[in-house]
């Protein structure tokens, strides 16, 4: 009988040692130690033995069971370690290869979107909020409420994109400036008002520095004590922050706009040496925006009393100042969706403008 146990043990241990995977090892465990396994059957015979036989055979059979269990456990650990090694070899990363760029580094923010964020950061620091309005406007909001008289050249078909008349016979249009947003704001809010109005505008024009659709930003301040001095300070601080220079010289030239009185066009000091425009130095001047005190008629159209409140407004082309700041020679590629151009002039998605960290990083 001892010979039979030794033979069984040798056979089971050999099979365990030769198990190729965990599934085969599990089958061996069931065949040896399961309810109907070879070792389990031997253990069942102990109940029918005499005390003397049980005392002799019990340790031998239990020892067989323990050694088979130990061999199964050791083989399972060996197979698990081999499987882990194989997996690690298959999933190994070669850290000597360059890291592939993810979308957060490959993608680019369009310069217009970036410049709008820069402008918003600057004026937001001054206490301005952002106001928006629809691209399709009424003639009343785009012209009449802004003191454009009948017959004004800006109302002509060759300058403005008019839509077909509606059922009421009135024509809507693609707004020619973001000034209607100012009107909507003054009619919806009570002073004090401090807003900027960025957005798309449309005019019938197309060349190197003009496109039928372009971007404009306007600002509006309405309260009981706003003056030209306040307007000058706001514009000077904006130009210093936007062009990232310590000081600027600005020249306010008298001009005419129907919605402001008095009106001015603003030039900023610059240098054009070497074909490159630099602000805050040099002897040249470059026009960048128009501004003025809000016309009393505009205040009346918006339900405000010009004897009680006054204010100032300004407007500039976002595309134009983006070209000036970042050295872009032509406006048309802004709208051509050329991925090569965007890769060159675009901004990384995480380059978020802030006055603390710097507008351009």
C-alpha positions in Angstrom: 0.0 0.0 0.0 2.9 2.3 0.8 4.2 1.6 -2.7 0.8 2.5 -4.2 0.8 5.9 -2.3 4.4 6.7 -3.4 3.5 5.8 -7.0 0.4 8.0 -6.9 2.3 10.8 -5.4 5.0 10.7 -8.0 2.5 10.6 -10.8 0.5 13.5 -9.4 3.5 15.7 -8.7 4.8 15.0 -12.2 1.5 16.0 -13.8 1.5 19.2 -11.6 5.0 20.1 -12.6 4.1 19.6 -16.3 0.9 21.7 -16.2 1.2 24.2 -19.0 -1.3 26.8 -17.7 -3.6 27.6 -14.9 -6.6 25.9 -16.6 -4.7 22.6 -16.8 -3.5 23.0 -13.2 -7.1 23.4 -12.1 -8.2 20.2 -13.8 -5.4 18.4 -12.0 -6.5 19.8 -8.7 -10.1 18.6 -9.2 -8.8 15.1 -10.3 -6.7 14.8 -7.2 -8.4 16.8 -4.5 -12.0 17.3 -5.7 -14.9 15.4 -4.3 -14.2 12.4 -6.5 -10.5 13.0 -6.7 -7.9 10.2 -6.2 -6.6 11.7 -2.9 -10.1 12.5 -1.7 -11.1 8.8 -2.3 -8.2 7.7 -0.1 -9.3 10.0 2.7 -12.8 8.6 2.6 -11.4 5.1 3.3 -10.1 6.2 6.7 -13.6 6.1 8.2 -13.9 2.3 7.6 -10.5 1.4 9.1 -9.8 0.1 12.6 -8.1 2.5 15.0 -4.7 0.8 14.4 -5.0 1.0 10.6 -6.2 4.6 10.8 -3.2 5.5 13.0 -0.9 4.0 10.5 -2.5 5.1 7.2 -3.9 8.5 8.3 -0.5 10.3 8.4 0.5 8.8 5.1 -2.7 9.8 3.2 -2.8 13.3 4.8 0.8 13.8 4.1 0.1 13.0 0.4 -2.7 15.5 0.4 -0.6 18.2 1.9 2.3 17.6 -0.5 0.0 17.7 -3.6 -1.6 20.9 -2.3 1.8 22.5 -1.8 2.9 21.4 -5.3 -0.3 22.9 -6.8 0.2 26.2 -5.0 3.9 26.5 -6.0 3.0 25.7 -9.7 0.2 28.2 -9.7 2.6 30.9 -8.4 5.1 29.9 -11.1 2.5 30.1 -13.8 1.2 33.5 -12.6 4.7 34.9 -12.5 5.4 33.7 -16.1 2.1 35.2 -17.3 3.0 38.5 -15.7 6.4 38.5 -17.3 4.8 37.8 -20.7 2.3 40.6 -20.2 5.0 43.1 -19.1 7.1 42.2 -22.1 4.1 42.6 -24.5 3.1 45.9 -23.0 6.5 47.4 -22.5 6.9 51.1 -23.4 10.1 52.2 -25.0 10.8 55.4 -23.0 13.5 56.4 -25.4 11.0 57.2 -28.1 9.6 60.8 -28.3 6.3 61.3 -26.6 3.4 61.7 -29.1 1.7 65.0 -28.9 -1.9 64.9 -27.5 -4.8 67.0 -28.8 -4.1 69.6 -26.1 -0.7 70.3 -27.6 -1.5 69.6 -31.3 -4.6 71.8 -31.5 -4.5 75.5 -32.1 -6.7 78.4 -31.0 -7.6 80.8 -33.8 -5.9 84.2 -33.4 -9.3 86.0 -33.4 -10.5 83.8 -30.5 -7.3 84.4 -28.6 -7.3 88.2 -29.1 -11.0 88.4 -28.0 -10.0 86.6 -24.8 -7.0 89.0 -24.4 -9.3 92.0 -24.8 -11.9 90.6 -22.4 -9.2 89.9 -19.8 -8.0 93.5 -20.0 -11.4 95.2 -19.8 -12.7 92.6 -17.3 -9.9 93.8 -15.0 -11.2 97.3 -15.4 -14.7 96.3 -14.3 -16.4 95.8 -17.7 -18.8 93.0 -18.5 -19.4 91.4 -21.9 -22.7 92.0 -23.8 -23.7 90.2 -26.9 -26.5 90.5 -29.5 -27.8 88.9 -32.7 -26.0 89.2 -36.1 -29.3 89.9 -37.9 -30.6 93.3 -36.8 -33.4 95.7 -37.5 -32.8 98.9 -39.4 -34.0 100.8 -36.3 -31.4 99.3 -34.0 -28.6 99.3 -36.6 -29.1 102.8 -37.9 -32.1 104.9 -36.6 -31.4 104.5 -32.8 -27.8 105.3 -33.5 -28.7 108.7 -35.0 -28.1 107.7 -38.7 -30.3 110.1 -40.6 -32.4 108.9 -43.6 -30.2 109.0 -46.7 -26.9 108.4 -44.8 -24.4 106.6 -47.1 -24.0 103.7 -44.6 -27.7 102.8 -45.3 -27.0 102.3 -49.0 -27.3 98.8 -50.5 -23.7 98.8 -51.7 -22.4 99.0 -48.1 -25.0 97.0 -46.2 -26.2 93.4 -46.6 -30.0 93.8 -46.5 -32.3 90.7 -46.3 -35.6 90.4 -48.2 -38.5 92.3 -46.7 -40.6 90.5 -44.1 -44.4 90.3 -44.0 -44.5 93.7 -42.4 -42.5 95.1 -45.4 -39.5 95.9 -43.3 -36.0 94.7 -44.2 -33.7 93.2 -41.7 -29.9 93.3 -42.3 -26.6 91.8 -41.2 -25.4 94.3 -38.6 -22.6 96.6 -39.9 -21.2 97.2 -36.4 -21.8 95.9 -32.9 -23.3 99.2 -31.8 -26.9 97.7 -31.8 -25.7 95.7 -28.7 -25.0 99.0 -27.0 -28.6 100.1 -27.8 -30.0 96.9 -26.5 -27.9 97.2 -23.3 -29.0 100.8 -22.6 -32.7 99.8 -23.1 -32.4 96.8 -20.8 -30.2 98.2 -18.0 -30.1 101.3 -15.9 -26.9 103.3 -15.5 -24.2 102.9 -14.4 -23.3 100.8 -17.5 -19.8 99.4 -18.3 -19.8 96.9 -21.1 -17.8 95.7 -24.1 -19.5 94.2 -27.1 -17.4 91.8 -29.3 -18.8 90.0 -32.3 -19.0 89.5 -36.0 -20.0 92.4 -38.3 -20.7 92.6 -42.1 -20.0 95.1 -44.8 -19.8 94.9 -48.5 -16.0 95.1 -48.9 -13.1 92.8 -49.7 -9.4 93.3 -50.2 -6.1 92.8 -48.3 -7.3 94.7 -45.2 -11.1 94.3 -45.6 -13.4 91.3 -45.7 -17.2 91.0 -46.0 -17.4 89.5 -42.5 -15.0 90.8 -39.8 -14.9 91.1 -36.1 -15.3 94.3 -34.1 -15.4 95.2 -30.4 -17.0 98.2 -28.9 -17.1 99.6 -25.4 -19.7 101.7 -23.6 -19.7 103.6 -20.4 -22.9 105.4 -19.2 -23.2 107.2 -15.8 -23.7 110.6 -14.4 -20.1 111.8 -14.5 -18.3 110.0 -17.4 -16.0 112.4 -19.2 -13.5 112.4 -22.1 -10.7 112.3 -19.6 -12.1 109.0 -18.3 -12.3 107.7 -21.9 -8.7 108.7 -22.6 -7.5 106.9 -19.5 -9.4 103.7 -20.4 -8.1 103.6 -23.9 -4.5 104.3 -22.9 -4.5 101.6 -20.3 -6.0 99.2 -22.8 -3.3 99.9 -25.4 -0.5 99.5 -22.9 -1.9 96.2 -21.7 -2.8 94.8 -25.1 0.4 95.7 -26.9 2.4 95.0 -23.7 4.4 98.2 -23.5 5.2 100.4 -20.5 3.9 103.6 -22.0 2.1 104.8 -25.2 1.5 108.1 -26.8 -1.9 108.6 -28.3 -3.2 111.2 -30.6 -6.9 112.1 -30.6 -8.0 113.7 -33.9 -11.4 115.3 -34.3 -13.7 113.2 -36.5 -17.4 112.6 -37.1 -19.6 109.6 -36.2 -23.4 110.0 -36.1 -23.7 108.3 -32.7 -21.0 110.3 -30.8 -20.5 114.0 -30.2 -17.7 115.1 -30.0 -16.0 112.3 -31.9 -12.4 111.4 -32.4 -10.1 109.0 -34.2 -7.2 107.7 -32.2 -3.7 107.2 -33.4 -1.0 105.4 -31.4 2.7 106.2 -31.6 4.8 103.5 -33.4 8.0 102.8 -35.3 8.0 101.2 -38.7 11.7 100.6 -39.0 12.8 97.4 -40.8 9.2 96.8 -42.0 8.1 95.9 -38.5 5.6 97.9 -36.4 6.6 98.5 -32.8 4.4 100.5 -30.4 5.5 102.8 -27.7 8.5 104.1 -29.7 9.3 105.9 -32.9 8.0 108.9 -34.7 5.1 107.5 -36.8 1.4 107.2 -36.0 -1.1 104.5 -36.7 -4.9 104.8 -36.5 -6.4 102.0 -34.3 -9.9 103.0 -33.2 -12.7 105.6 -33.2 -14.4 107.0 -30.1 -16.4 109.8 -28.6 -19.1 110.9 -26.2 -22.4 109.2 -26.7 -24.7 111.5 -28.7 -27.7 112.9 -26.8 -30.0 111.7 -29.5 -28.8 108.1 -28.9 -29.4 108.4 -25.2 -33.0 109.7 -26.0 -33.6 106.7 -28.3 -32.6 104.4 -25.5 -35.0 106.1 -23.0 -32.2 107.9 -21.1 -32.2 111.6 -20.1 -29.1 113.3 -21.6 -29.4 116.0 -18.8 -29.0 113.3 -16.1 -26.5 110.8 -17.6 -23.8 110.9 -20.2 -21.1 108.5 -21.4 -18.6 107.5 -24.0 -18.1 104.7 -26.5 -15.4 103.4 -28.7 -14.9 100.7 -31.4 -12.1 98.9 -33.1 -11.5 96.1 -35.5 -10.4 92.9 -33.7 -8.9 91.5 -36.9 -6.9 94.7 -37.5 -5.3 94.9 -34.0 -4.6 91.1 -34.2 -2.7 91.8 -37.4 -0.8 94.6 -35.9 0.2 92.8 -32.7 1.2 89.5 -34.3 2.6 90.6 -37.6 0.1 89.2 -40.0 0.3 90.9 -43.4 -3.0 89.9 -44.9 -6.5 89.7 -43.4 -8.0 87.1 -45.9 -6.1 84.0 -44.4 -8.1 84.6 -41.2 -11.1 83.1 -42.9 -9.6 80.5 -45.3 -9.3 77.6 -42.8 -5.8 76.8 -43.9 -4.4 74.4 -41.2 -0.8 75.4 -42.1 -1.5 79.0 -41.4 -3.4 78.2 -38.2 -0.5 76.0 -37.1 1.9 78.9 -37.6 -0.2 81.8 -36.1 -2.5 79.8 -33.8 -2.2 79.5 -30.0 -1.9 76.5 -27.8 -5.2 75.7 -26.1 -3.7 76.1 -22.6 -2.3 79.6 -23.4 -5.1 81.3 -21.6 -4.6 85.1 -21.5 -4.4 86.8 -18.1 -3.0 90.0 -16.8 -1.2 88.1 -14.1 0.5 85.5 -16.2 0.8 87.7 -19.3 -1.5 87.9 -22.3 0.9 86.0 -24.6 2.6 83.8 -22.1 
